[in-house]
């Protein structure tokens, strides 16, 4: 899926990838919540 694309620029640091993906998921959740509340 998209995981490999997101991590392609992380080099060999999977922790960086995990934190980036987690951050993107958080932002998506926030956006969804904002969209619902409007």
Phi and psi in radians as a Rosetta constraint file:
Dihedral C 1 N 2 CA 2 C 2 CIRCULARHARMONIC -1.426 0.35
Dihedral N 2 CA 2 C 2 N 3 CIRCULARHARMONIC -0.238 0.35
Dihedral C 2 N 3 CA 3 C 3 CIRCULARHARMONIC -0.951 0.35
Dihedral N 3 CA 3 C 3 N 4 CIRCULARHARMONIC -0.768 0.35
Dihedral C 3 N 4 CA 4 C 4 CIRCULARHARMONIC -1.113 0.35
Dihedral N 4 CA 4 C 4 N 5 CIRCULARHARMONIC -0.689 0.35
Dihedral C 4 N 5 CA 5 C 5 CIRCULARHARMONIC -1.103 0.35
Dihedral N 5 CA 5 C 5 N 6 CIRCULARHARMONIC -0.793 0.35
Dihedral C 5 N 6 CA 6 C 6 CIRCULARHARMONIC -1.084 0.35
Dihedral N 6 CA 6 C 6 N 7 CIRCULARHARMONIC -0.593 0.35
Dihedral C 6 N 7 CA 7 C 7 CIRCULARHARMONIC -1.599 0.35
Dihedral N 7 CA 7 C 7 N 8 CIRCULARHARMONIC -0.143 0.35
Dihedral C 7 N 8 CA 8 C 8 CIRCULARHARMONIC -1.057 0.35
Dihedral N 8 CA 8 C 8 N 9 CIRCULARHARMONIC -0.489 0.35
Dihedral C 8 N 9 CA 9 C 9 CIRCULARHARMONIC -1.716 0.35
Dihedral N 9 CA 9 C 9 N 10 CIRCULARHARMONIC 0.101 0.35
Dihedral C 9 N 10 CA 10 C 10 CIRCULARHARMONIC -1.522 0.35
Dihedral N 10 CA 10 C 10 N 11 CIRCULARHARMONIC -0.115 0.35
Dihedral C 10 N 11 CA 11 C 11 CIRCULARHARMONIC 1.248 0.35
Dihedral N 11 CA 11 C 11 N 12 CIRCULARHARMONIC -2.425 0.35
Dihedral C 11 N 12 CA 12 C 12 CIRCULARHARMONIC -1.814 0.35
Dihedral N 12 CA 12 C 12 N 13 CIRCULARHARMONIC 0.533 0.35
Dihedral C 12 N 13 CA 13 C 13 CIRCULARHARMONIC -1.947 0.35
Dihedral N 13 CA 13 C 13 N 14 CIRCULARHARMONIC 1.578 0.35
Dihedral C 13 N 14 CA 14 C 14 CIRCULARHARMONIC -1.095 0.35
Dihedral N 14 CA 14 C 14 N 15 CIRCULARHARMONIC -0.472 0.35
Dihedral C 14 N 15 CA 15 C 15 CIRCULARHARMONIC -1.108 0.35
Dihedral N 15 CA 15 C 15 N 16 CIRCULARHARMONIC -0.698 0.35
Dihedral C 15 N 16 CA 16 C 16 CIRCULARHARMONIC -1.058 0.35
Dihedral N 16 CA 16 C 16 N 17 CIRCULARHARMONIC -0.769 0.35
Dihedral C 16 N 17 CA 17 C 17 CIRCULARHARMONIC -1.077 0.35
Dihedral N 17 CA 17 C 17 N 18 CIRCULARHARMONIC -0.794 0.35
Dihedral C 17 N 18 CA 18 C 18 CIRCULARHARMONIC -1.047 0.35
Dihedral N 18 CA 18 C 18 N 19 CIRCULARHARMONIC -0.784 0.35
Dihedral C 18 N 19 CA 19 C 19 CIRCULARHARMONIC -1.175 0.35
Dihedral N 19 CA 19 C 19 N 20 CIRCULARHARMONIC -0.640 0.35
Dihedral C 19 N 20 CA 20 C 20 CIRCULARHARMONIC -1.133 0.35
Dihedral N 20 CA 20 C 20 N 21 CIRCULARHARMONIC -0.775 0.35
Dihedral C 20 N 21 CA 21 C 21 CIRCULARHARMONIC -1.136 0.35
Dihedral N 21 CA 21 C 21 N 22 CIRCULARHARMONIC -0.739 0.35
Dihedral C 21 N 22 CA 22 C 22 CIRCULARHARMONIC -1.069 0.35
Dihedral N 22 CA 22 C 22 N 23 CIRCULARHARMONIC -0.708 0.35
Dihedral C 22 N 23 CA 23 C 23 CIRCULARHARMONIC -1.121 0.35
Dihedral N 23 CA 23 C 23 N 24 CIRCULARHARMONIC -0.740 0.35
Dihedral C 23 N 24 CA 24 C 24 CIRCULARHARMONIC -1.117 0.35
Dihedral N 24 CA 24 C 24 N 25 CIRCULARHARMONIC -0.689 0.35
Dihedral C 24 N 25 CA 25 C 25 CIRCULARHARMONIC -1.142 0.35
Dihedral N 25 CA 25 C 25 N 26 CIRCULARHARMONIC -0.722 0.35
Dihedral C 25 N 26 CA 26 C 26 CIRCULARHARMONIC -1.056 0.35
Dihedral N 26 CA 26 C 26 N 27 CIRCULARHARMONIC -0.811 0.35
Dihedral C 26 N 27 CA 27 C 27 CIRCULARHARMONIC -1.072 0.35
Dihedral N 27 CA 27 C 27 N 28 CIRCULARHARMONIC -0.683 0.35
Dihedral C 27 N 28 CA 28 C 28 CIRCULARHARMONIC -1.135 0.35
Dihedral N 28 CA 28 C 28 N 29 CIRCULARHARMONIC -0.716 0.35
Dihedral C 28 N 29 CA 29 C 29 CIRCULARHARMONIC -1.097 0.35
Dihedral N 29 CA 29 C 29 N 30 CIRCULARHARMONIC -0.794 0.35
Dihedral C 29 N 30 CA 30 C 30 CIRCULARHARMONIC -1.054 0.35
Dihedral N 30 CA 30 C 30 N 31 CIRCULARHARMONIC -0.784 0.35
Dihedral C 30 N 31 CA 31 C 31 CIRCULARHARMONIC -1.078 0.35
Dihedral N 31 CA 31 C 31 N 32 CIRCULARHARMONIC -0.717 0.35
Dihedral C 31 N 32 CA 32 C 32 CIRCULARHARMONIC -1.125 0.35
Dihedral N 32 CA 32 C 32 N 33 CIRCULARHARMONIC -0.739 0.35
Dihedral C 32 N 33 CA 33 C 33 CIRCULARHARMONIC -1.140 0.35
Dihedral N 33 CA 33 C 33 N 34 CIRCULARHARMONIC -0.745 0.35
Dihedral C 33 N 34 CA 34 C 34 CIRCULARHARMONIC -1.085 0.35
Dihedral N 34 CA 34 C 34 N 35 CIRCULARHARMONIC -0.742 0.35
Dihedral C 34 N 35 CA 35 C 35 CIRCULARHARMONIC -1.071 0.35
Dihedral N 35 CA 35 C 35 N 36 CIRCULARHARMONIC -0.682 0.35
Dihedral C 35 N 36 CA 36 C 36 CIRCULARHARMONIC -1.227 0.35
Dihedral N 36 CA 36 C 36 N 37 CIRCULARHARMONIC -0.644 0.35
Dihedral C 36 N 37 CA 37 C 37 CIRCULARHARMONIC -1.318 0.35
Dihedral N 37 CA 37 C 37 N 38 CIRCULARHARMONIC -0.361 0.35
